[in-house]
Amino acid sequence: MDETKMAAVRRAKARFSTLMPKGIDVVGVGIGLKGADPALKVNLGTAPKDVSILPKMIDGVPVLYDYVGKITKR
C-alpha cells in the first residue's frame, strides 16, 4: 500500500474529532479501504437525522461510515 496515502489517512484520523459535528454517535474510528485506496472508516452507533452534515472527505481523504449499533462489553 502507498505509504504517502496511508500517512494522509493517519493525519485525517488525527483531525477527525475536530471536524465531526457535535452530537454524532461515533463508536469507533479506524482505517479501511475504498476500492484499492485507504480511507478513514467511522463506525456510528446510530445514524444522524441529517447525514448531509457528516464530512465526506477530510483533507482529500475519503470518509466511510458504517452504522454498527451500540458496542457493549461481552
N, C-alpha and C positions, 0 to 999 in steps of 0.2 A: 504494500500500500504506500502511496505517495506521502512521505513524511511532511512535506510542506502543507498538504491538505489536512493531515492529522493535527499539525500544530495549530492551524486555523480553527479546527473544531475545538481543540482544548481551550483556545482563547475565547471562543464563543461561549463555551460552557462556563468559563470563569465570569463572563459578563452577564450570563443569563438572568441571575436573580435581580440585577438592577434594571433589567428591561421588561420583566414579566409584570403585567398589571396586578395590583393588589387583589386579594380575594380568590385567586385561582388555586384550585386544589391540586397542587403538584405533590406527587408521592415519590418521584424519582427522576433523576437526570443522568443520562449516560451518552454513549456514542453508539450510533447504529449506521446503517447503510441506506443510501438512496441510489438504487442502481448499483454501480460499482464504486461510487464515491462515498466517503464518510460524511455523516450528518449528525446533528445534535438530536438525541432521542429524549423526549419528555413524556413521562408517564403521569397521567392525571387520574385522580380518584373519581372525579365527576366531570362531565362536560360543562363548560361555562354556558350561560344563557346566550351569549353572543360570541361565537367562535371567531368572528372577524377581528376581535381585539387581541388575539394571540399572534405574536410575531411569526411570520413565515420564514424569515431569514434574519440572521444576526451576523453582521459584517461579512456578507456574502456566503455564509454557511446555511444550508437548508435546515429547517427545524421540523422534525416529525413528531406528531402527537399520537399517543395511544391511550385510550380510556381503559384502565385496568381495574378500576374499583378501589375500594379501601384495602390497604395492605395491613394485615394483622400478624401478630406473632403466633406461631403454631405451637 
